């Protein structure tokens, strides 16, 4: 029994199948080809602390937002 690939029509059809398979692989394995590979996502608390250290938010705003998340404020390093 031979594998019949006539439904592809030409090599252009084979390329479509190839790129659809690559896109499926990227989507289903959760790889982010345009982002940082191997990086982990920050938690909300880590992001708030980063914003406080960078001066994007005030200490009071940091504490208020952290209370909304249900955590106690951490001491800055």
MOLINCOR-V787596 format. One record per run of one state. SS is the DSSP state (H for helix, E for strand, L for the rest). FROM is the first residue (numbers start at 1). LEN is the number of residues. If there is no record, write none. Layout:
SS FROM LEN
SS FROM LEN
This chain:
L 1 5
H 6 3
L 9 2
H 11 19
L 30 14
H 44 10
L 54 5
H 59 11
L 70 8
